[in-house]
């Protein structure tokens, strides 16, 4: 598919070759024009790979892999020449239309953690979140925030459009008696999708902070039960889901919760996708 000065690649192996070529280019996938490789990039990569092919190797398998890569780079270069374009884009059109900062992150999500097909899918995002969630500190936290932003851009129908709006606070739904969730069970059917997601995010933030800080209270079990209830409704509706970014923003609106989330390090340690999202929403 031609885009005038560039061509969109449709062949899966050639897309993966484009990614490999860009990794060898100055700046790699962090450069401004990430997601596309030029004739100059291909010539540079061809020289590097040919040099590796010409070296003696003790591994026939690795040598053959380099030979195959060189053949694909040459094929991609010839395609660019034949089409008369400046560059070949190895991403899907939606992904390539993202601003450079998000485009670079989308490349990492798909080609490092996903299925390497040039498109960022829901499963790619979930796997990236799982990997980034294992990296403690600002680096992992910032990658999680970028992943959330990419999901909002590519899947607006799946994500919460705003953290502003109706949400239920614990004093609105916690009840005395044998069933503290009785009010929540009744009202959850009447919440719109956004209010349901925001209420979920509020409870998740409290579970990860206030409840964890007071292990002798019953709040932890109550909040876990509430997330099971709300998560089930969200899955059955196939409605919008809060991200870690939403949980952080909504949680920090409460002073007691915010006290536990003052820095990115604290957020990365306490707000983990596996514990607050995957456990209740990806079953």
C-alpha positions as CSV (number, residue, x, y, z in Angstrom):
1,X,0.0,0.0,0.0
2,X,1.7,3.2,-1.1
3,X,1.6,6.4,0.8
4,X,3.3,8.7,-1.7
5,X,6.8,9.2,-0.2
6,X,6.5,5.8,1.6
7,X,5.0,2.4,1.4
8,X,3.1,0.4,4.0
9,X,4.5,-3.1,4.3
10,X,1.9,-5.9,4.4
11,X,4.2,-8.9,4.6
12,X,4.8,-10.0,8.2
13,X,8.5,-11.1,7.8
14,X,9.3,-7.9,6.0
15,X,7.7,-5.9,8.8
16,X,9.9,-7.7,11.3
17,X,12.9,-7.1,9.0
18,X,12.0,-3.4,9.1
19,X,12.0,-3.4,12.9
20,X,15.4,-5.2,12.9
21,X,16.8,-2.6,10.5
22,X,15.6,0.3,12.6
23,X,17.2,-1.2,15.6
24,X,20.6,-0.9,13.8
25,X,20.0,2.7,12.7
26,X,21.2,5.7,14.7
27,X,18.7,6.4,17.4
28,X,16.9,3.2,16.9
29,X,13.1,3.1,17.6
30,X,13.5,6.2,19.7
31,X,14.2,8.5,16.8
32,X,11.5,11.0,15.5
33,X,10.7,9.0,12.3
34,X,10.4,5.7,14.1
35,X,8.3,3.0,12.4
36,X,9.8,3.5,9.0
37,X,13.1,2.6,7.4
38,X,14.8,4.6,4.6
39,X,17.1,3.4,1.8
40,X,20.0,4.8,3.9
41,X,18.9,2.7,6.9
42,X,18.7,-0.4,4.7
43,X,22.2,0.2,3.2
44,X,23.6,0.7,6.7
45,X,21.9,-2.5,8.0
46,X,23.0,-4.5,5.0
47,X,26.6,-3.6,5.6
48,X,26.4,-4.5,9.3
49,X,24.7,-7.8,8.7
50,X,27.0,-8.7,5.8
51,X,30.0,-8.1,8.1
52,X,28.5,-10.5,10.6
53,X,27.8,-13.1,7.9
54,X,31.5,-13.0,6.7
55,X,32.8,-13.7,10.2
56,X,33.8,-17.2,11.1
57,X,31.0,-18.8,13.2
58,X,30.9,-21.9,15.4
59,X,27.1,-22.0,15.1
60,X,25.6,-23.0,11.8
61,X,22.2,-22.1,13.1
62,X,23.2,-18.5,14.0
63,X,25.1,-18.2,10.7
64,X,22.0,-19.3,8.7
65,X,19.8,-16.8,10.6
66,X,22.2,-14.0,9.7
67,X,22.1,-15.1,6.0
68,X,18.3,-15.1,6.1
69,X,18.2,-11.7,7.6
70,X,20.6,-10.3,5.0
71,X,18.4,-11.7,2.2
72,X,15.3,-10.1,3.8
73,X,17.1,-6.7,4.1
74,X,18.2,-6.9,0.5
75,X,14.6,-7.8,-0.5
76,X,13.2,-4.8,1.4
77,X,15.8,-2.5,-0.1
78,X,14.8,-3.7,-3.6
79,X,11.1,-3.2,-2.8
80,X,11.8,0.4,-1.8
81,X,13.8,1.0,-5.0
82,X,11.1,-0.7,-7.2
83,X,8.3,1.4,-5.6
84,X,10.3,4.6,-5.9
85,X,9.5,5.7,-2.3
86,X,11.6,7.3,0.4
87,X,10.9,4.8,3.1
88,X,9.0,1.6,4.1
89,X,6.6,1.7,7.0
90,X,6.5,-1.5,9.0
91,X,3.7,-0.5,11.4
92,X,0.0,-0.5,10.8
93,X,-1.5,2.8,9.8
94,X,-3.1,3.6,13.2
95,X,0.1,2.9,15.0
96,X,2.2,5.0,12.6
97,X,-0.2,7.9,13.0
98,X,0.7,8.2,16.7
99,X,3.0,11.0,17.7
100,X,6.6,10.0,17.8
101,X,6.8,9.4,21.6
102,X,3.8,7.0,21.6
103,X,4.8,5.5,18.3
104,X,8.2,4.4,19.7
105,X,6.4,2.9,22.7
106,X,3.9,1.1,20.4
107,X,6.8,-0.4,18.5
108,X,8.3,-1.8,21.7
109,X,5.0,-3.2,22.9
110,X,4.3,-5.1,19.6
111,X,7.8,-6.2,18.6
112,X,9.3,-6.8,22.0
113,X,6.4,-8.1,23.9
114,X,3.6,-8.8,21.4
115,X,3.1,-10.8,18.2
116,X,5.4,-8.7,16.0
117,X,2.8,-8.2,13.3
118,X,3.0,-4.4,13.2
119,X,-0.3,-3.8,15.0
120,X,-0.8,-3.2,18.7
121,X,-3.5,-5.5,19.9
122,X,-5.2,-5.9,23.3
123,X,-3.2,-9.0,24.1
124,X,0.0,-7.1,23.2
125,X,-0.9,-4.4,25.6
126,X,-1.8,-6.8,28.4
127,X,1.6,-8.6,28.0
128,X,3.5,-5.3,28.0
129,X,1.7,-4.3,31.2
130,X,2.7,-7.6,32.8
131,X,6.3,-7.0,31.8
132,X,6.5,-3.4,32.8
133,X,4.7,-4.2,36.1
134,X,7.7,-6.3,37.0
135,X,10.0,-3.3,36.7
136,X,9.9,-1.4,40.0
137,X,10.6,2.4,40.1
138,X,10.1,5.3,37.8
139,X,11.2,3.5,34.6
140,X,8.6,0.8,34.9
141,X,5.9,3.2,36.1
142,X,6.5,5.6,33.2
143,X,6.3,2.7,30.7
144,X,3.0,1.7,32.2
145,X,1.6,5.2,31.8
146,X,2.7,5.2,28.2
147,X,1.0,1.9,27.6
148,X,-2.2,3.3,29.1
149,X,-2.0,6.3,26.8
150,X,-1.5,4.1,23.8
151,X,-4.6,2.0,24.7
152,X,-6.7,5.2,25.1
153,X,-5.6,6.3,21.6
154,X,-6.0,3.0,19.8
155,X,-9.0,1.6,21.8
156,X,-11.1,4.5,22.9
157,X,-14.2,2.2,23.1
158,X,-12.4,0.1,25.7
159,X,-11.0,2.8,28.0
160,X,-12.4,5.3,30.4
161,X,-12.6,8.6,28.7
162,X,-12.3,10.7,31.9
163,X,-11.6,10.3,35.6
164,X,-14.1,13.1,36.2
165,X,-17.6,12.2,37.0
166,X,-19.8,10.1,39.2
167,X,-18.2,7.4,41.3
168,X,-19.3,5.7,44.5
169,X,-17.2,6.2,47.7
170,X,-17.1,3.6,50.5
171,X,-19.5,5.6,52.6
172,X,-21.9,5.4,49.7
173,X,-22.0,1.6,49.5
174,X,-20.6,0.0,52.6
175,X,-23.4,-1.2,54.8
176,X,-23.6,-2.6,58.3
177,X,-24.8,-6.1,59.0
178,X,-24.1,-9.5,57.6
179,X,-23.6,-8.4,54.0
180,X,-21.6,-5.1,53.8
181,X,-21.9,-5.2,50.0
182,X,-25.7,-5.3,49.9
183,X,-26.0,-1.7,48.8
184,X,-23.3,-2.1,46.1
185,X,-25.1,-5.2,44.8
186,X,-28.3,-3.3,44.3
187,X,-26.9,-0.1,42.8
188,X,-24.3,-1.6,40.5
189,X,-26.9,-2.4,37.9
190,X,-27.9,1.2,37.7
191,X,-24.3,2.6,37.2
192,X,-23.3,3.6,33.7
193,X,-20.1,2.2,32.3
194,X,-18.0,5.3,33.3
195,X,-19.3,5.4,36.8
196,X,-18.7,1.6,37.2
197,X,-15.1,2.0,36.0
198,X,-14.4,5.0,38.3
199,X,-15.9,3.2,41.3
200,X,-13.7,0.2,40.5
201,X,-10.7,2.5,40.3
202,X,-11.5,4.2,43.6
203,X,-11.8,0.8,45.4
204,X,-8.6,-0.6,43.8
205,X,-6.6,2.4,44.9
206,X,-7.9,2.0,48.5
207,X,-7.2,-1.7,48.5
208,X,-3.6,-1.1,47.5
209,X,-3.0,1.6,50.0
210,X,-5.3,2.2,53.0
211,X,-6.3,-1.4,53.4
212,X,-2.8,-2.8,52.9
213,X,-1.5,-0.4,55.6
214,X,-4.0,-1.7,58.1
215,X,-4.0,-5.5,57.8
216,X,-6.0,-6.0,61.0
217,X,-9.1,-4.3,59.6
218,X,-11.7,-6.0,57.4
219,X,-11.3,-3.4,54.6
220,X,-8.9,-5.6,52.6
221,X,-11.4,-8.4,52.2
222,X,-14.3,-6.0,51.7
223,X,-12.5,-4.2,48.9
224,X,-11.4,-7.4,47.3
225,X,-15.0,-8.7,47.3
226,X,-16.2,-5.4,45.9
227,X,-13.6,-5.6,43.0
228,X,-14.8,-9.2,42.3
229,X,-18.3,-7.9,42.0
230,X,-17.5,-4.8,39.9
231,X,-15.0,-6.7,37.7
232,X,-17.6,-9.3,36.9
233,X,-20.1,-6.6,35.8
234,X,-17.4,-4.9,33.7
235,X,-16.5,-8.2,31.9
236,X,-20.2,-9.1,31.3
237,X,-20.9,-5.7,29.9
238,X,-17.6,-5.7,28.0
239,X,-17.5,-2.1,29.0
240,X,-14.7,0.4,29.6
241,X,-11.9,-0.6,32.0
242,X,-9.9,1.6,34.3
243,X,-6.1,1.6,33.7
244,X,-3.4,2.0,36.3
245,X,-3.3,5.7,35.3
246,X,-7.0,6.0,36.2
247,X,-6.5,4.2,39.5
248,X,-3.7,6.5,40.4
249,X,-5.5,9.7,39.4
250,X,-8.8,8.8,41.1
251,X,-7.1,7.4,44.2
252,X,-5.1,10.5,44.7
253,X,-8.2,12.6,44.9
254,X,-8.6,11.2,48.4
255,X,-6.1,12.7,50.9
256,X,-5.8,9.4,52.8
257,X,-5.0,7.4,49.7
258,X,-2.7,10.1,48.3
259,X,-0.6,9.9,51.4
260,X,0.6,6.5,50.2
261,X,1.2,7.6,46.6
262,X,3.4,10.6,46.8
263,X,6.1,9.5,44.4
264,X,6.4,7.4,41.3
265,X,8.4,4.8,43.3
266,X,5.5,4.5,45.8
267,X,3.0,4.2,42.9
268,X,5.0,1.6,41.1
269,X,5.3,-0.5,44.2
270,X,1.7,-0.3,45.3
271,X,-0.3,0.0,42.1
272,X,0.5,-3.1,40.1
273,X,-1.6,-4.2,37.1
274,X,-1.4,-7.9,38.0
275,X,-2.9,-7.3,41.5
276,X,-5.4,-4.6,40.7
277,X,-6.5,-5.2,37.0
278,X,-5.5,-8.6,35.8
279,X,-6.8,-10.5,38.8
280,X,-10.4,-9.1,38.5
281,X,-10.8,-8.0,34.9
282,X,-8.8,-10.5,32.7
283,X,-10.3,-13.8,34.0
